[in-house]
Amino acid sequence: MKKPIERIYSRPARPGMVGDGFRVFNYFPGGGISQQRVSPFLMMDFNAECDFGASDHIRGVDVHPHKGFETVTIAYKGSVAHHDSTGNSGVIHPGDVQWMTAGAGLLHKEYHEENFSKRGGPFEMVQLWVNLPAKDKLTQPKYQAITAAEMGKVNLPGDAGLVNVIAGSFNGNNGPASTFTPVNMFDIKLNAGGELSTTIPASHNTVILVVEGSIEVNGEAAQLHDLVLFKNDGEDISIKATENSVLLLLSGEPINEPIAQYGPFVMNTNRELQEAFEEFQSGKFGSLD
């Protein structure tokens, strides 16, 4: 049975700045989609393609805390560097993914990679926040560096395109990301006229972001930068690209627990949020220059 489409959301009218290096359109929770409706996903920020210009100034987001969830950064164009207070650092190049588990808490900063910043050029990325269940909110922070080469690769029949499996399983092909709850995350590249079919559990909250191009999905048209939200019914998804297209398909088993969020802390109760503030202010999350 086809998975019915609940609604197709157009790109938010105006972008916002995160620091001075990320010009993002927020699809949820600011776009009228509640966090519970797309659980385990908490937030989607899309830096649609733009060129900040060449500069010796390194643009980005300065040191900030996180606790109780994971951040996933997907680089399409341009390069992002990062550091955290547990000693992890690296550079996310086009096609790569940074999957950071904040868990019990850390400090983090992210910014345009120095050489990219100096030369400028197209910059395009998605950042997702993924919730952790209560039993895992205090897990030790960790970092998964997932390069484009390490992802599961599915070449679609008839030169239709390619699916990079970041997490979960696409038609029996598994991605490398380790997740705390069942999550599928597919970077899909379809050639004009290319088609794919897959199944997603009916219980999963499921969305598709049209990063580039335009598609028909289960018989409905979705345009550039649209977000397709599916109902929690049926399993079959069929997509046809009406032009060369790049898509991000996300699905996950809902975490049916209370969400208490304030800024970069996501817990289950207000008391836990207060504890997170106290830990941050007392220096428990470490230090980062």
C-alpha positions, -999 to 999 in steps of 0.1 A, spaced: 0 0 0 12 35 -9 23 57 20 -1 87 16 12 122 16 -2 143 45 11 177 32 38 193 11 54 224 27 70 251 6 103 265 17 99 290 46 96 325 33 128 339 50 161 325 61 177 332 94 213 334 103 230 309 127 261 327 138 275 344 107 282 313 86 249 295 82 220 311 63 193 286 70 156 279 63 140 262 93 114 236 83 107 224 118 99 230 145 96 267 133 76 259 101 44 247 117 55 210 121 57 200 158 87 180 171 64 152 182 50 149 146 84 142 132 100 125 162 128 114 166 138 144 145 137 176 164 150 202 140 158 207 103 178 237 91 186 239 54 213 262 42 201 264 6 229 270 -19 245 304 -15 280 320 -19 292 339 11 322 351 -9 359 348 -4 371 361 30 400 358 54 373 359 82 363 324 92 325 324 93 306 301 116 291 295 151 312 301 181 314 279 212 280 267 224 267 238 245 245 208 236 229 181 258 204 153 254 203 148 216 224 144 185 233 167 157 237 155 121 254 178 95 252 168 59 275 188 35 264 191 -1 286 220 -12 314 237 6 333 224 36 326 227 74 351 223 102 343 216 138 357 211 173 342 199 205 353 198 242 359 161 242 388 166 218 371 156 185 376 177 154 374 173 117 363 187 84 331 177 66 336 179 28 309 177 2 291 144 5 303 138 40 283 136 72 291 146 108 270 127 134 276 140 168 261 126 200 260 153 226 244 129 252 255 140 287 268 173 274 296 190 256 308 223 240 309 226 203 318 251 175 315 248 138 327 270 110 336 272 73 368 253 67 397 278 63 407 271 27 371 270 16 365 303 33 394 320 16 384 310 -19 346 312 -14 321 293 -36 288 275 -33 278 265 2 249 241 8 242 219 38 215 205 61 217 202 99 194 179 118 188 174 155 179 139 164 164 132 198 177 106 223 153 84 244 153 91 281 174 60 288 202 73 266 201 111 272 232 108 295 252 86 272 288 97 268 294 121 240 307 106 208 313 115 172 309 96 139 328 109 109 311 94 79 327 101 46 309 98 13 330 68 4 319 49 36 282 52 29 261 23 16 259 28 -22 229 17 -42 232 23 -80 196 24 -93 186 3 -123 186 20 -158 210 47 -148 183 63 -127 207 75 -101 224 67 -68 213 63 -32 239 70 -4 226 52 27 237 72 57 217 53 83 192 25 83 185 3 53 175 11 18 162 -20 0 184 -42 20 215 -20 18 227 -7 52 243 26 62 272 30 85 257 54 111 250 39 146 217 51 159 199 48 193 165 43 178 154 31 143 163 58 118 166 58 80 186 86 63 191 85 26 209 110 3 193 104 -30 205 116 -64 182 110 -93 188 117 -130 161 134 -150 134 107 -156 150 84 -130 127 64 -107 130 46 -74 108 26 -52 113 17 -16 94 7 15 93 25 49 76 11 80 41 25 83 48 35 119 78 57 110 75 95 108 87 102 73 97 133 53 115 141 20 134 174 14 139 183 -22 174 198 -20 177 203 -58 154 197 -87 118 185 -87 100 152 -84 67 133 -85 63 113 -53 34 88 -50 18 107 -78 21 142 -64 45 169 -76 71 184 -52 92 213 -63 126 227 -54 130 230 -16 96 215 -8 93 193 23 70 163 18 54 149 50 39 115 49 10 100 69 18 71 93 0 47 70 12 24 42 48 15 33 54 21 -4 71 52 -17 77 57 -54 97 87 -68 103 100 -103 126 129 -110 113 155 -135 148 169 -137 182 161 -121 174 160 -84 189 157 -50 167 145 -21 170 138 16 147 111 29 143 108 66 122 83 86 122 72 122 103 53 148 87 80 171 101 84 206 68 87 225 82 106 255 78 142 267 101 168 251 114 196 272 137 220 252 153 253 259 179 264 233 206 237 229 193 215 257 167 188 250 155 167 280 123 152 292 114 175 321 119 211 331 139 199 361 163 181 338 166 213 318 175 232 350 202 206 358 216 210 323 220 248 328 236 242 361 261 217 347 269 241 318 274 271 341 296 250 365 319 240 337 309 203 336 308 203 298 346 210 297 363 239 279 368 249 243 386 279 229 
